[in-house]
Amino acid sequence: MTRTVWDSSVGKKTVMAVSGLIMLLYLVVHMLGNLKIFFGSGEFNHYAHWLRTLGEPFLHYAWALWVIRVVLVAAVVAHATAAYQLSRRDIRARPSKYVHKKARADYATRTMRWGGIILGLFIVWHILDLTTGTVHPDGFEAGHPYQNVVDTFSTWYGDTIYIVAMLALGLHIRHGFWSAAQTLGAGSRARDRALKAVADVLAVVLTAGFIAVPVGVMTGVVS
């Protein structure tokens, strides 16, 4: 039964919708946590420490954080796999390109695939930069997330990579949220305008919220 659902296009779209909403929920929480950096190093570092003690004493140190990471990895893998397989299926169904592009396909829709690739590459870079410190500039300091963030956004390439990725994220959310609502049956002719408005607001708020951090470092508000 599970295999039958997964093999169908509807099943893959449902997996994409559910995994996308899981990631969207995480992004909202993550953005709010990031904005704590404007309250100073003590507040931001305390928040990072709290994430690792979440669930104690019932859970051991960092267990809750690892559960969140595992769920996110599963969501990302499921989302990317379903997207890739749907894309391949779509290409096989119409091997020759359309002479004229559909007028209704807006910029966000046409760039969903490239946006997904950009975000996938960004996730790898982001982990290597601020989680493992592998590509971090000026020496990674474990347990000092505030200083690590300031170091990253004190470089032109750190700012460029992050801002480009967040703009791609905004476009991805704008189209993806509305598409997920349609897939899960929440869309209708009466609700379409409201759903598109929610998608637009989410895209703008999340993009602006994430970009505020590198801008804060660049302008000296965060230092």
Long-range contacts (C-beta under 8 A, 24 or more apart in sequence): 9-86, 9-89, 10-183, 12-82, 12-85, 12-86, 13-82, 13-86, 13-183, 14-183, 14-184, 15-78, 15-79, 15-82, 16-78, 16-79, 16-82, 16-83, 16-86, 16-180, 16-183, 17-179, 17-180, 17-181, 17-183, 17-184, 18-180, 18-184, 19-74, 19-75, 19-76, 19-78, 19-79, 19-82, 20-75, 20-79, 20-176, 20-177, 20-180, 21-180, 22-71, 22-72, 22-75, 23-72, 23-75, 23-76, 23-79, 24-173, 24-176, 24-177, 24-202, 26-68, 26-72, 27-169, 27-173, 27-206, 28-206, 31-205, 31-206, 31-209, 31-210, 32-209, 34-209, 34-210, 34-213, 35-209, 35-212, 35-213, 37-146, 37-149, 37-213, 37-216, 37-222, 38-212, 38-216, 38-221, 38-222, 40-146, 41-146, 41-147, 44-145, 44-146, 44-149, 45-143, 45-144, 45-145, 45-146, 48-145, 49-143, 76-120, 76-123, 80-116, 80-120, 83-113, 83-116, 87-113, 106-175, 107-171, 108-171, 108-172, 108-174, 108-175, 109-175, 111-168, 111-171, 112-171, 112-172, 112-175, 112-176, 114-168, 115-168, 115-169, 115-171, 115-172, 116-172, 118-164, 118-165, 118-168, 119-165, 119-168, 119-169, 119-172, 122-161, 122-162, 122-165, 122-168, 125-161, 126-165, 129-158, 149-213, 149-217, 149-222, 150-217, 150-222, 150-223, 153-213, 153-214, 153-217, 153-218, 153-222, 154-217, 158-214, 159-214, 159-217, 159-218, 162-210, 162-211, 162-214, 163-211, 163-214, 166-206, 166-207, 166-210, 166-211, 167-207, 169-206, 169-207, 169-210, 170-203, 170-204, 170-206, 170-207, 171-203, 173-199, 173-202, 173-203, 173-206, 173-207, 174-199, 174-200, 174-202, 174-203, 175-199, 177-202, 177-203
